[in-house]
Amino acid sequence: MGWKAWCVLINERDPGYLGTMPPHEPQRARRLIADLGLGRYRSRGMTTFDEGIYPDRLVIGAYESAAVIGAPKLFDPFKPMSSPVVTRILKTFPQAAVLSLSLHSVVNLFSYAYFEHGGLLRAYAGSADSGVVLDVGEWLAEERPHFERSVVREDKRYFYSEIRGSAVEFSADAFGERLAFEVAARFFGCRLGKSHPVIEPLELPMEAFEREQQKSWWRLFKML
């Protein structure tokens, strides 16, 4: 694993819509911040999904019938279904496909949870230290070929991938990133981390925000 991620992908359009590079709409982003109850933020300018996939601040891409939200600690990777933010997203986009995505290459942490029409269809998460801690729902179409090829030994699942013509074995935590990116392809029309002749997901336009600091009452008093 070599990626880091902490974001939520949202799409009410056809699969792959985010890969068409829809224009970011600043006013829609501000409404989304308010609808999700995130607090008071001010814009720090435009950026891209290259930052938004694992930002150190709030980064939002707001598009017609779609959105991408990235922020530190946006949800608990091992409990994404109980996240207040994810719950608000599902209520704000009741007809959408929603994917929470969390990766951390240092500890082979992986987590993805896929929802449609407000309901959870699939969640899979784990890490090198904890093993697989979340395995809920039926395999998605993107996962199925990998799971069908996998084997279970001593209650642990191992996956296989072709590298230079040979099948190489991976533990679940080492293969979780691949599975997460396979599912994310539903939103972009291509797999993250794999070059595509036309689509470059990391160039998707987004906007960065910083939280507005509320003035203390004594500072307001001194200004009078």
Number of C-alpha atoms within 10 A of each C-alpha: 17 11 17 19 23 25 27 26 22 26 25 19 15 10 14 16 17 26 20 15 17 16 14 20 17 18 10 16 22 17 12 19 17 13 14 16 12 12 10 14 16 12 16 13 11 15 17 18 23 15 18 28 25 23 19 14 16 23 30 32 30 25 21 13 13 21 25 25 27 27 21 14 12 20 21 14 23 21 14 24 19 11 14 15 17 21 14 14 21 21 15 14 19 16 18 22 24 29 27 27 29 28 27 18 17 12 15 23 27 31 30 28 27 25 21 19 15 19 15 17 15 18 24 21 28 24 22 16 10 12 16 21 13 18 14 13 13 11 17 16 10 16 16 13 11 18 16 10 11 17 14 9 7 5 7 11 16 20 21 18 16 9 9 7 7 9 11 12 16 15 16 23 26 21 19 25 28 19 21 27 19 19 22 23 18 20 25 22 19 21 21 21 15 8 11 12 5 9 18 21 24 16 14 22 22 27 23 23 18 13 14 11 9 7 8 8 9 8 9 9 8 7 7 5
